[in-house]
Amino acid sequence: MNAADILSTLPELVLTVTALGLLLLEVMGKPPRARFVWVALGGVGLALGLEFAVPSEGQFYAGMISVDLFTRFFNVLFLTTAAGSLLISVPYLRRTLEERGEYYALTLFATVGMMFMAKAHDLTITFLGLELLSVSLYILVAFYRNRVRSNEAGLKYLLLGAFSTGFFLFGIALIYGSTGTTHYDGIRLAIGSGEQLSMALTVTGFGLLIIGFAFKVALVPFHMYAPDVYEGAPTPITAFVSTGPKVAGFAAFLKVIATAFAFTTQHWWGILWILAAITMTVGNITALRQDNLKRMLAFSGVAHAGYLAIAIMVGSADSAFALLFYLAAYAITTLGAFGIVSLIEGEDESGLDMDSYRGLARRSPYLAGVFALIMLSLAGFPPTAGFLGKFFIFSAAIDEGYTWLVIIAVVNSLISVYYYLRPVVAMYMQEPADESAVAVPAFIVPVLLLVVLVALGLGLFPMSLVKNSIAAAGSLF
Amino acid sequence: MYNDFAPIPIFIILSVVFIAFALFLQHLIAPAKRSALKDSPYECGEEVEGSAWVQFNIRFYVIALIFIVFEVEVVLLFPWAVVFKELGLIAFVEMVVFLGILTVGLVAVWRRGDLDWVKMVVPYGQGRYAKLAQPQDDVDH
């Protein structure tokens, strides 16, 4: 360890220290709890600034961590997601009288875990990041100890998550047994030079890794926990759970595939083909029947994981860029969607069904406009960022000859339009139950502005994000 | 390389055969005089009492949890201590950071009162403790 090593992980260190400080502030009880969120946001802002102020490039900590444009792209995305989720949380926590330092500290710890998943260049670090992320989220999902649903969701997430962790770890063990290393480049070298013990062992290990990742990003058939966890968790945490682990999971998945397992494509593309196809179909068709907005968005998240799995499977530089663009658009819009859901939600987890959105356009026209924009972006209508993301993924897949999978994906997109437009129809074409405007706390406004900027701004002027995504994806290949 | 593992199955088979043979021999030779006392489980020379499936106080849970955290810490300290001389100052700093993070956790737990054996959230004499508040005099008669 030397100075360069420390500089390469400076943002993560800042976040860790901030989180530890928040824990201490909570037990000291010194400043009022209302100020904790500013401490947490300050830490996130400082980390974001350091990401640009102290750029580093290359491998650090004896090759266990690699820092390049790819990791910076994801760190910016993680920190933005974390900041957005903190902002969404504040009004919700204050309304339910649960504002505590641990909440903010755990969110920051989870963010550090995500950042290490993207930065990892060694399977042990990937695993550490995954665990730091998961354990923090288990607690956050069950944060509302007095709610039965929250407890149920936390327990389900913990038990199934621990199970999938076992698969992941066993996969690492098999890969280590076969190639003699857990370093990404070392694995690639061992496979490429034929020095591994047996190809079957390596591929089995990688298959177990796929199961671990598939659970984290909720691919069918490893998605069963998602609807229950998303529904039971407090809504701001649902916003975090539906974006953070998904983005981090895909980031680590893409990095592992593009660096360590680039020479074994022929062994696993069929598995991912099937996973992508059934994930899209099951996610979209099940979402049709959901009346609860949180469950609907959960299945929509499953469906989106299916589209993203196409990009992972195709494995070209074009599809990697498309994956990054899609993830950025998906994460920010989903965050905004759950932010608005948390505003509409009433006491005791009521107000989550479609009927609560009736006539929202008359009650709060701006809020309804943003929500409609989010739904259109998730459904993939032009000129939104969601449309461009889908377009990039599908065209990358067509270029590599996966025409049938793209046909399935397009049919799925058409199906998804139905359930994405249901809340829009309710908001604009039905009479409201009461005419009172929905109160929009000041904390949520920046998140909504960001959503509009990403969904509409990047849909109309995508080149800034496109350039960054191409550069970030380029540093992998 | 697979040849290196050849002794392992041989040892497994040998150990099973050896133990089976010893048990068979003592079954043939040893006198068998069974009694109720002999069949009872060994409990450090004490008389056997009750079932092992008893309810523990939930307070042990927090203690056990914190104990495990610090036990894991010690497990990590041992390999560190073995290679300490070769790694030098950096290893020392890294371990101090690690211990510092755990100390923050300990301070948090301590200040929250989770280390107290009795953390009275319900005031004494109310709720489930209502019966305890009754005067103890009527025990005498």
HADDOCK unambig.tbl for C-alpha pairs under 7 A between the chains (distance, minus, plus):
assign (segid A and resid 1 and name CA) (segid B and resid 90 and name CA) 6.93 0.50 0.50
assign (segid A and resid 20 and name CA) (segid B and resid 104 and name CA) 6.96 0.50 0.50
assign (segid A and resid 23 and name CA) (segid B and resid 108 and name CA) 6.71 0.50 0.50
assign (segid A and resid 24 and name CA) (segid B and resid 108 and name CA) 6.25 0.50 0.50
assign (segid A and resid 27 and name CA) (segid B and resid 108 and name CA) 5.77 0.50 0.50
assign (segid A and resid 27 and name CA) (segid B and resid 111 and name CA) 5.82 0.50 0.50
assign (segid A and resid 27 and name CA) (segid B and resid 112 and name CA) 6.23 0.50 0.50
